[in-house]
Amino acid sequence: MSAAPVPEPAPGLAPAHRARLRAAGVQASSLDASSWLLVTDGLPAWWGERGNALYLAPDAFLPERVVAGLGVFPVRDVLVVVGAHMEWLTSMHVGGDAATIFLDRSCVLTAGEIYCGGDSTIVLHGPVVGTRGAIVDARNGGSIVAQADQLWAADVYLATDDMHRLDDVATGERINPFGADIRLGRHVWLGRDVVVTGHVDIGEGSVIGLRSLVRGQKVPANTVAAGTPARIVREGVTWSHDDVP
């Protein structure tokens, strides 16, 4: 396992960075729970010179290869704040200026991949358990915000966009999502191979079934949705992490 990057002593988040995280949807309690340390080790010289910032909580961790990945593109005004020990994260890339990423305490993304484009936002409140291969992709000014207590089975895919433009031949109008917002309420369970894309709002306590597609939809709280596209198949449910009779 790679050595952890070395944080520099710092009094905590800069006020402007805190305000930006709050505006992005990060809960104040998540920010107040840690003393944040600024990291420069493992990043190119231009990283700080261009107004980018990486903060870690004292017990947080990013592998060296993930920190190095932040310096692939010569971006500006990027803010990355990590409160969890992300030893199993495969990659984190920022693809444009003013990207914002917040990973709370107790986030686990085994073999997970994160991509955040310019002016885009990813906020994961802990705990989040992505059992394997989760991809979280925000771009074109879109955002993905998840409240606490997420359970994502293997190969979940959350994406604000399709990455390519799809036009109506007659009108020339774009007809697929661009810069969409995805919201996951508290205590959401996404089954294996679930795809969530476009403007989506999944309510608290809900379950999305195996290999379902939630695209441009609102899923009410305490429901089960399944299918492609997903539809409500059960209402008035709750679920537990415990596998008991």
CORJO-V235616 format. One record per residue. N is the residue number from 1. NEAR is the number of other ideal C-beta (glycine too) atoms within 12 Angstrom. Layout:
# CORJO-V235616
((N/NEAR) (N/NEAR))
This chain:
# CORJO-V235616
((1/13) (2/17) (3/14) (4/25) (5/31) (6/19) (7/29) (8/18) (9/13) (10/20) (11/14) (12/23) (13/32) (14/19) (15/12) (16/14) (17/30) (18/26) (19/16) (20/30) (21/36) (22/24) (23/18) (24/33) (25/27) (26/38) (27/24) (28/15) (29/16) (30/36) (31/31) (32/19) (33/23) (34/29) (35/20) (36/36) (37/29) (38/30) (39/34) (40/26) (41/24) (42/25) (43/32) (44/21) (45/13) (46/18) (47/31) (48/21) (49/16) (50/21) (51/18) (52/35) (53/39) (54/44) (55/38) (56/38) (57/36) (58/22) (59/20) (60/36) (61/31) (62/43) (63/26) (64/22) (65/22) (66/38) (67/36) (68/21) (69/29) (70/41) (71/31) (72/22) (73/23) (74/18) (75/35) (76/21) (77/23) (78/40) (79/41) (80/45) (81/45) (82/46) (83/40) (84/35) (85/25) (86/43) (87/25) (88/25) (89/40) (90/25) (91/29) (92/38) (93/33) (94/42) (95/30) (96/28) (97/22) (98/26) (99/42) (100/44) (101/48) (102/49) (103/45) (104/39) (105/32) (106/27) (107/42) (108/28) (109/41) (110/23) (111/21) (112/37) (113/29) (114/43) (115/36) (116/45) (117/35) (118/24) (119/27) (120/40) (121/44) (122/50) (123/45) (124/50) (125/37) (126/34) (127/27) (128/44) (129/30) (130/40) (131/26) (132/22) (133/24) (134/42) (135/35) (136/46) (137/39) (138/43) (139/35) (140/31) (141/23) (142/38) (143/38) (144/49) (145/40) (146/46) (147/32) (148/28) (149/28) (150/46) (151/33) (152/39) (153/27) (154/24) (155/24) (156/45) (157/34) (158/48) (159/41) (160/39) (161/33) (162/24) (163/21) (164/13) (165/15) (166/16) (167/13) (168/11) (169/8) (170/7) (171/8) (172/10) (173/12) (174/17) (175/16) (176/23) (177/30) (178/27) (179/26) (180/34) (181/31) (182/45) (183/34) (184/42) (185/29) (186/26) (187/29) (188/45) (189/39) (190/44) (191/30) (192/24) (193/25) (194/43) (195/34) (196/44) (197/36) (198/32) (199/25) (200/39) (201/27) (202/42) (203/28) (204/26) (205/29) (206/45) (207/39) (208/47) (209/30) (210/24) (211/22) (212/35) (213/30) (214/42) (215/32) (216/25) (217/31) (218/22) (219/42) (220/23) (221/26) (222/24) (223/31) (224/31) (225/38) (226/27) (227/22) (228/19) (229/21) (230/34) (231/21) (232/27) (233/18) (234/20) (235/18) (236/12) (237/24) (238/20) (239/25) (240/14) (241/14) (242/7) (243/7) (244/6) (245/4))
